[in-house]
Amino acid sequence: MAKNTELKDKGKIRGIRKRWLLNSVSVVLLILALTLGTFAAALWNYYYSGTVNDLMGKASSAASSFRNYTRTQYWAAAQQTVNNYEEKSQLELQFLDASGAVVYSGNDLTAGTTPGTPDIQNALADQMTSYWVGRDSTTGERIAAVSSPVVYQGLTVGLIRYVTSLSGIDRQFIVSMAIITVIGLAIFAMVYFSNLYFVRSIVEPLASITETARLIADGSYGVQIEKKFDDEVGELTDTINDMSLKIKQSEKTQSEFISSVSHELRTPLTAITGWAETIQSGELRDPRDVKKGMDIIVSEARRLTNMVEELLEFSRIEDGRFTLSVEPLDLKAELEDAVYTYKEFFRKEGIDLTYQDCEEEMLPISGDPERLRQVFCNLLDNAAKHGGSGKRIDVSIHQEILEAVIQIRDYGPGVPVEELPFIKNKFYKGSSKARGSGIGLAVCEEIITRHEGTLDIGNAEGGGCVVTIRLPIET
């Protein structure tokens, strides 16, 4: 199964590499094709069109110089021009009669022939300079020919024709195109291999990340990926590593929580079951022993109920079902009720609970009285549980500007400094050996936060722990 998954992942990676290279190569090929096409068109225009334009200008100029000649003067001047012509090796000059036959030629090779090419036919028919590019019928060589009519009194006396070979231009054009093609292929190779390297630098780390993510999904929490880059891939690596560690910590915390809750639930259940069976068996004859057993059953049942309530509250918070029934209330009165409820209970435990009232008659706020009372009771219970060894708990309330400030202090050993930043985290119990689920303070924090207040926990001067609650007062 794992092998099939690995092969599937490799197939996906190959697919990514293939698509990336295909897209980039297609774009590069398109750009190179457009570039080569544009260059070829410009080169063609430079070599061939330029040559033809030069010949047409030369032929038109020559024909213009003969336009005022009579037929007799034209042929005499033509013969003299051919005899004095000096560019025979580069450009052939021909004089044709009105029928298209070559009368005089610069190299005497074509004299007496009738080429019959389109440039001659068009010049005779339209009395305009015309050109033609093609192969010579006798030699098979590619040539460019331009014919310009010599017109006298509206009649075509003859044609002046220039002919040049295109072999040298063809060679130059082919060499130039070969050079630019080689340069284009070199550019393509550079782009291809640079893209290949770039894709590999992304795909290979992604393959490692994918493998690690699958291991995390399979339960190997805490596994880390080696960070090789300080870019976006490196940031993704850091994120996956951080996620892996947090999942591992969460899994560890959850496991510890389940173990702790199981132990906490088992302890009161064992006490309740044991005492209930003992009383049911009738072995206890002394009414004081029976009363003691019933007190233990009631106490453990209450503690069990509180733990279940905390778990239910936490479940509502996690599921988003935690709500408040907000109404106007007197915060001072709610706190006093909680203090007086615990005062007698603490006295029996040998703990002195003191309450320092404020000068204001009442501190009006908008809140949920049941939830706030839950917070006060939970904090008082925590003070007794963790700081009861100090045999004293102080509770005070006062107003600071537009805030009501409640402080609950015990005189126990306090909280280790290194544990203070985590003490309100869910499931966190730190080094405390006291019983509890580790979610009470998280629930209290959620309630106070939803009342737009703050809950801070710290160590008091002189020893012990102090909890400070701040809630906004309505004006």
N, C-alpha and C positions, 0 to 999 in steps of 0.2 A: 504493500500500500504506500509506504513512504517512498519507495523507489518510483512508483507511478507518479506520485505528487512531484518528486524532484524532476522527473522527465517532463512533466507538464509545465513546471516553472521554467525549465531550460527552453522548452518550445516557445513559451511566451516571450522570454528574453530574446531568443533568436528572431521572433516576430517583430519585436520592437526595433532591434538592430536592422532588420531587413527593411521595415517601413521607413525608418529614419534615413538609411542610405539611399533607398529608392527615391524618396522625396527630394533629398538634397542633390543626388546625382541627376535627377530629371531637371531640376531647376538650373544646375550648372550647365548641363548639356544644352538646354534651351537658350541660356545666355550666350554660350559659346557659339551656337548655331547662328543666332541673330548677329553676333559680332563678326563671325566669319563671313556671313552673307553680306553684311554692310560693307566690310572691307573688300570683298570680292567685287561688289558693285562699284565702289569707289575706284578700285584698281582698274577695272574694266573701262570705266569712264576716262580715267587718266591716260591709259595706254591707247585704247582703240578709238574712243570718241575723240580724244585729243588729236590723234593722227589723222583721222578723217576730216576733222574741222580744219586742221592746218592745210591739208591737200585741197579742200574746197576753197579756202581763202586764196591759195596760190593759183588755182585754176581760174577762179573768177577774176582775179587781178590780171592774169595773163590774157584772158579772153577780152577783157575791157580794153586792153592796149591795142587789140587788133580790130575793134569794132568800126573804125573809120577807114579801113582798108577795102579797096575793091577786091574782086576775086583774084585778079592777076597780082595785085600788090600783096594780098594775103599769102599766096603760095610762095612768092619770092621771099617775103619776110619769114615765113615758116621754115623754108630751107636754110636760110641764114641763121635762124635761132637754133635749129638742130645742130648745125655745124659748130656753133660756138657754145653749145651746152656743156657744162663742166660737172654736172652731178649725175653722170651716167651710172656710176657704180652704186649709188644710193637710191636714185629715183629715176624711173623711166619717163621720158617725155614723148608724147605721140601727137601727131596732127592728123585728123581724120577728115574725109570729105563729107558731103551732105548725105551720102548713102551709108556711112558708118564704116568705110574701109580705111585702113591705116595707110596714109600716103608717105609720111616721114616719121621716122622713129629715132630716138636718141642712140640706140644701140644697133639699129638696122636689122634686128632679128625679127621684128614683127611687121616690118613694112610689107604692104601688099596683102596682109591678112584682114579678115573681117571678124573681130571678136564677138560682136553681137550680144554683149553683156547688158544687163538692165540699165546700167548708168548711161550707156550710149543711147539706147532706145528712148529712155525718159528725157534725156537732154535734147534729142532731135524732135521728139513729140511736143514737149512743153516749152522748149527754148529756155530752160533753166538749168542751173548747175545741179548735177545729180551724182550720187555715189553708189558704190556696190562693194560688198565684202564677200568673197567666196574663193573657190579654187580655180586656178588657171586650167583651162581645158587641155592644154598641151603638156604642161609640166606637173600638174596636180598640186602645185604649191598654193598655199593660202595667200591671197593678195587683197589689197584695197585699191580700188580704182575710182577716180573722180573725173567726170567729163563736164566741160563747160562750153556752151555754144558760142560761136562767133557770128553775130547777126549784123547784116548790112542791109539797110533800108527795108527792114522787116523780113528779110529772107536769111535762112541759115546758110552761111557760106561754108562752114566746117566746124569741127570740134577740136578743142585742146584737151588732151587727156593725160593725167598723171597716174602712174601705176607704181606701187611699192610693195615689196614682199613683207609679210607679217610673221615670217619665221622667227626673226630675232625678238619681235614683240611677244610672240607666243611663248618663247623660251623664258623671257623675263617674267611674264605673267605667271607661268607655271612655277618658276623658282620662288617668286614672291609668295604665291599661295602655299607652296610647300613649307616655306619658312614660317608663315603665320599659322599653318596647321600644326606644325611641330610645337610652336609656342603654345597654341591652344591645348594640345594634348598634354604638354608639361603642366600647364595651369590646372587642367582637369585632374591629372595624377596627384598634384599637390593638394587640391581641394578634397579629392577622394580619400587620400591617406590621412589628411588632417581630420576629416569627418569621421573616418574609421577610428582614429585615436580618441577623438572627442566622445564618440558614442560609447566606446569601450570604457572610457573613464567614468561614464554615467551608468552604463548597464551593469558592469561588474560590481560596483558598490551596491546598486539596487538588488542584484542577485543575493549579495550577502545580507542586506537588510531584509529581503523577502524570506530568506532562510531563517534568520533570527526571529522575525515576526511569527513564522510558523511554529518555531520552537516555543515561543511565548504562548501562542494559542493552544499548543499541546500541553501546557502546564509547566514549562521550564522557566519559571519566573526568576528574574534577576540576571539572566544571561545578557552579556554585553557585546556590542559590535565594536571592532577596532576602528577608530576614527583616522582616516587617511587624508581627508581634505578639510580645508577651512572655508568652504563655500556653502551653497545651499544643500548639497549632499551631506556636508559635515553637520549642518544644523539639523537635518533630518535624522542623522545618526545620533546626535545628542538627544533629540526628542524621543527617539525609540528607546535609547538607553535609560533616559529618565523615566519613561513610562514603565519600562521593565522593572526598575528598582522600586517604583511606587506600587506597582502591582504586587511585587514580592512583599513589600512592607505591609500592604493592605491585606494580603493573604495571611501573613504572619499574625497581624493584629486580629483579623477575623478568627483565625484558629485559636489564638489565645483567648479571645472574647468568648467563643463557644465553650472552650474548656473552663474558663472562669465562671461563666453563667451556669454551666452544668454543675460545677462544684457548689456555687452559691445556692442553686435551687435544691440540690441534694441535701445540703446541711439542714435547712429548716424542715424539709419533708421528712428526713430521718428522725429529727427531734419530735415532730408532730406525731408521726406513725408510732414511734417508740412509747411516748407518753400515753397516747390514746390506747394502744394495746395493753399497756400496764394497768391503766385505770379500768379498761373493759374487763380485764381478767379478775378484778376484785382483790388483787393482792394487797393493795394499799388500804390499810385499816384506819390510819390516822387522817382525819379530815385536813390537817395542815399539809400533809404530803399530797393529798388529792388537789387542794387549792394551788399548791406550788406547781403541780403538773399542768393544771388547767391554765395557770398564768403563762407557763412556758409555751403551751399550745397556742394561746391567743397572741403572744408576742411574736412567735415564729410565723404564725399565719399572717399577722400584720406585715411583717417584714417581707414575706413571700408576695403578698398583695402589692406592696410598694415596688418590688422588683418587676413584677409583671406589668404594672402601670407604667414604669419607666420604659420597658421594652415596647409597649404599645405606643407610647408617646414618640419614641424614637422611630418606630415604624411609620407613624403618620408623617413625621418630618421628612423621612427619606422618600415617601411616596407622594409628598405634596398635599396630603390630606389634613395637615395641621392648621387649624383655624383658631381665631380669637373671637370671643363674644364681647366686643368693646362697649363700655358704658361709663358714664361719669362716676368716679368713686373717690373716696378719701384714702389716700395711700397710708397715711398715719394710722388710721383705724384698722386697716388690713394687716399691717405689720404688728400692731399691738395684739390682735387676735392670735396670730401665730406665736408671739412671744409667750403669752399667757397660757396657750395650749401646751407649750413645751416646758414651762417653768417648773411645774410640779413633777413632770416626768424626769427632768434633769436633776431635780432635788433628790429624787430617789436613787439616782445614779451617783450622787455625791458631787454633782456639778452645780456651781453657783451661776445662774443666768441673770445678768443685770441689764436693765434697759434705760437708756438715756433719751428722754423725750426732747422735742424741740419747742421753741417758744410759740410758733404758729399754732393756731387752733386746729387747722386742717391743711392738708396739702392736696389740692384737687388735681387729679389727672384723668385721662381717658384710658381705660384699660380693661383687661379681663380679670375680675377679682379671683376667680378660681385658679387661673394660671399663675397669677402673682403669689397667691397663697402657697401654691405648689413650689414656687421658687424659694420662698422664705423657709418653708418646712424642710426642703431638700438641703438648703445651706446650713440650717441649724442642725440637722441630722448629721451632715458632713463634719461640722465643727465639733460635735460630740464624739463622732466616730474617730476622727483623725487627731483631734486636739484635746480630747477629754482628759488626757493625763494631766493637763494643767489645772483641772478642777474649776475652771472659770471660763465663761463665755460672755463677752460684752456685745450688746446690740445698741446702735444709736441711729438717730435720724435727724437731719437738719436740712435747711434750705440754703443753697448757694445760687444767688441771682435767680435764674429761671429754671433751676434744677433741684430736684429732691435727691439727697444723698443718703444712702443707707449703708452702714458698715457693720459687719459681723466679724468679730475677732475672737480667736481662741488663744490659749497660752500653752499650746502643745509644742512639739519639736519643729513645727513649720514645714515648709516644702523645700527640698533641695533646689538650689539655684538652677542647676542644669535641667531640672524638670519643669520649671515654671512656664517656659514657652509652649509646653505640650499638654499642660494639665487639663485644659478645656477640650482637648481633642477627644473624639468619640473612641471608646474602648480603652483609653489610656488610663493605666493605674499606677504607673511608675514603680517606685520601690515600696509603696504602701502595702502593708500586710492586712489592712482592714478589709472587711467584706464589702462587696459592692460589684456592680456590673460594669462600671467605668463609663457610663453614658449619662449619669445624672447631671453633671456639670454642662455637658453638651446640650442637653435639653433646656437647662436653665439659661444658657447663653442664647439659644434660639428664641425663647420666650421674651427675654429682655430686649433682644435686638428687634423683634417684631413690635415692641412697644417704643421703638426709636430711642432706646437707652443703651447703656454700656455696662458690662460686668467685667471687673478687673480683680485678679487674685495676686497677692504678693505676700511677702513676709513683713511682719510688723517689727518695729524697733523694740528691743527687749525680749524678742522671742515670740513665737506663735505665727499664725497665718491670719491675714485680714482680707475679707472680701468686700469690695466696694461696688455698689449699684448706683447708677445715675439715671434718673428718669425725668423727662421734660414736664414742667408744671404748666397747667393751663392758666392763661391770664384773662 
